[in-house]
Amino acid sequence: MLDPITLSAAVTGATTAYNAIKKAIMVGKEIEDMSSELGRWMSAVNRKADESVLDELLSAYCANKDVKELERNLSDRGVIAARVVPLLELYSHTNNPLHRSGFIQTVEHAEAGASYLPGSPWHFSESADLRLKAAPRVGEHSAEILAQELGIRPEQYKELVSAGITGTIEEHIASKAKKS
């Protein structure tokens, strides 16, 4: 005679096994039901003609499935499948193919701090990695550009900064401090 603990463990194990078999049978049944329809959709013309029917079947099939699990299962079977991912999730969860491939990069900005930016969607095997740079700060290159393009001398540039026409925040603060 089995003691109650052993009996309980055996029943739990048998129930778990039964549920696993039942689930496998149901998955097989779903696939079998769909496979009987697949033959008529082997051609693009027939798929297009039955587009609304296919939409309904796929919607019904996917309605109660976990989207991440469905994406993973399809991808594991060689089907190109991806769910629509909210941008916050896409950029903030760094363990995804877009981060690992270098497409989404972390960029440090002197004023704004770290942020994620999309890079080039392709990479050539013989080329160096394309690393993104932070956007320039307001007025960061004004002195060089005004000198190069308009011939503005350093003294003229300082006058423009004093007048509040150009310059970086730091240059404006220094200019105001000089005036005081």
C-alpha positions as CSV (number, residue, x, y, z in Angstrom):
1,M,0.0,0.0,0.0
2,L,1.3,3.5,-0.9
3,D,1.6,6.1,1.7
4,P,-0.4,9.4,1.1
5,I,2.7,11.5,0.1
6,T,3.9,8.9,-2.5
7,L,0.4,8.6,-3.8
8,S,0.0,12.4,-4.0
9,A,3.3,12.7,-5.9
10,A,2.3,9.9,-8.3
11,V,-1.0,11.6,-9.0
12,T,0.6,15.0,-9.5
13,G,3.2,13.4,-11.9
14,A,0.6,11.6,-13.8
15,T,-1.6,14.7,-14.1
16,T,1.4,16.8,-15.3
17,A,2.2,14.1,-17.9
18,Y,-1.4,13.9,-19.0
19,N,-1.6,17.7,-19.5
20,A,1.6,17.7,-21.5
21,I,0.3,15.0,-23.8
22,K,-3.1,16.7,-24.1
23,K,-1.4,20.0,-25.0
24,A,0.8,18.3,-27.6
25,I,-2.3,16.6,-29.1
26,M,-4.1,19.9,-29.2
27,V,-1.2,21.6,-31.0
28,G,-1.0,18.7,-33.4
29,K,-4.8,19.0,-34.0
30,E,-4.5,22.7,-34.7
31,I,-1.7,22.1,-37.2
32,E,-3.6,19.2,-38.8
33,D,-6.7,21.4,-39.2
34,M,-4.7,24.1,-40.8
35,S,-2.6,21.8,-43.0
36,S,-5.7,20.5,-44.8
37,E,-6.2,24.1,-46.0
38,L,-2.6,24.8,-46.9
39,G,-2.6,23.1,-50.3
40,R,-4.9,25.6,-51.8
41,W,-2.7,28.5,-50.7
42,M,0.6,27.3,-52.3
43,S,0.3,29.9,-55.0
44,A,0.5,33.7,-54.4
45,V,-2.6,34.2,-56.6
46,N,-4.7,31.9,-54.4
47,R,-3.4,33.5,-51.2
48,K,-4.2,36.9,-52.5
49,A,-7.7,35.8,-53.6
50,D,-8.3,34.3,-50.1
51,E,-6.6,37.1,-48.2
52,S,-9.5,37.9,-45.9
53,V,-10.0,34.2,-45.1
54,L,-6.3,33.8,-44.3
55,D,-6.5,36.9,-42.1
56,E,-9.4,35.5,-40.2
57,L,-7.7,32.1,-39.7
58,L,-4.4,33.6,-38.6
59,S,-6.2,36.0,-36.3
60,A,-8.2,33.2,-34.7
61,Y,-5.1,31.1,-34.4
62,C,-3.0,33.9,-32.8
63,A,-5.7,35.5,-30.6
64,N,-5.0,33.5,-27.5
65,K,-1.3,32.9,-28.0
66,D,1.5,34.6,-26.1
67,V,3.0,37.0,-28.7
68,K,6.6,36.4,-27.5
69,E,6.2,32.7,-27.4
70,L,4.6,32.7,-30.9
71,E,7.4,34.8,-32.3
72,R,10.0,32.5,-30.8
73,N,8.3,29.3,-32.0
74,L,7.8,30.6,-35.5
75,S,11.4,31.9,-35.7
76,D,12.8,28.6,-34.3
77,R,11.0,26.9,-37.2
78,G,12.6,29.2,-39.9
79,V,9.5,31.4,-40.3
80,I,10.5,35.1,-40.6
81,A,8.3,36.5,-37.8
82,A,8.5,39.5,-35.5
83,R,6.0,41.1,-33.3
84,V,5.5,44.9,-33.3
85,V,7.6,46.1,-30.3
86,P,7.0,49.4,-28.6
87,L,10.0,51.7,-29.0
88,L,10.6,52.0,-25.3
89,E,11.0,48.2,-25.1
90,L,13.0,48.0,-28.2
91,Y,15.6,50.6,-27.1
92,S,15.7,49.9,-23.4
93,H,16.0,46.1,-23.4
94,T,19.5,45.8,-24.6
95,N,19.5,42.0,-25.0
96,N,18.0,41.9,-28.4
97,P,19.4,41.4,-31.9
98,L,19.3,45.1,-32.9
99,H,21.5,46.0,-29.9
100,R,23.8,42.9,-30.3
101,S,24.3,43.7,-34.0
102,G,25.3,47.3,-33.3
103,F,22.3,48.7,-35.1
104,I,21.1,50.4,-31.9
105,Q,24.0,52.2,-30.3
106,T,24.5,54.1,-27.0
107,V,25.7,57.6,-27.6
108,E,27.0,59.9,-24.9
109,H,26.1,63.6,-25.2
110,A,27.8,66.2,-23.1
111,E,24.5,67.9,-22.1
112,A,21.8,65.2,-22.6
113,G,23.7,62.2,-21.2
114,A,23.4,58.7,-22.7
115,S,20.8,57.8,-25.2
116,Y,20.1,55.1,-27.8
117,L,20.1,55.8,-31.5
118,P,19.6,53.7,-34.6
119,G,22.7,53.2,-36.7
120,S,23.2,52.0,-40.2
121,P,20.9,49.1,-41.2
122,W,23.8,47.3,-43.0
123,H,27.4,46.5,-42.3
124,F,30.0,45.5,-44.9
125,S,32.3,42.7,-43.7
126,E,35.4,44.6,-44.9
127,S,34.5,48.0,-43.5
128,A,35.1,49.3,-40.0
129,D,32.2,49.6,-37.6
130,L,30.2,52.8,-38.0
131,R,30.1,54.4,-34.5
132,L,27.6,57.2,-34.1
133,K,28.5,60.5,-32.5
134,A,26.4,62.7,-30.4
135,A,24.8,65.7,-32.0
136,P,26.7,68.9,-31.6
137,R,25.8,71.2,-28.7
138,V,24.2,74.6,-29.5
139,G,27.0,76.8,-30.9
140,E,29.7,74.2,-30.5
141,H,31.2,74.7,-33.9
142,S,30.1,78.4,-34.5
143,A,33.6,79.8,-34.2
144,E,35.1,77.4,-36.7
145,I,32.3,77.7,-39.2
146,L,32.1,81.5,-39.0
147,A,35.9,81.8,-39.4
148,Q,36.0,79.3,-42.3
149,E,32.9,80.4,-44.2
150,L,32.7,84.1,-43.5
151,G,36.3,84.9,-42.5
152,I,35.2,86.1,-39.0
153,R,38.3,86.8,-36.8
154,P,38.4,85.7,-33.1
155,E,37.8,89.3,-31.9
156,Q,34.7,89.6,-34.1
157,Y,33.5,86.3,-32.9
158,K,33.8,87.4,-29.3
159,E,31.7,90.5,-30.1
160,L,29.0,88.3,-31.7
161,V,29.0,86.2,-28.5
162,S,28.7,89.3,-26.3
163,A,25.8,90.5,-28.4
164,G,24.1,87.1,-27.9
165,I,24.1,86.3,-31.6
166,T,26.1,83.1,-31.4
167,G,28.2,80.9,-29.1
168,T,27.9,78.1,-26.7
169,I,26.2,78.3,-23.3
170,E,29.6,78.4,-21.6
171,E,30.8,81.3,-23.9
172,H,27.6,83.3,-23.0
173,I,28.2,82.7,-19.3
174,A,31.8,83.8,-19.6
175,S,30.8,86.8,-21.6
176,K,28.2,87.9,-19.0
177,A,30.7,87.4,-16.2
178,K,33.2,89.6,-18.0
179,K,30.6,92.4,-18.3
180,S,29.8,92.3,-14.5
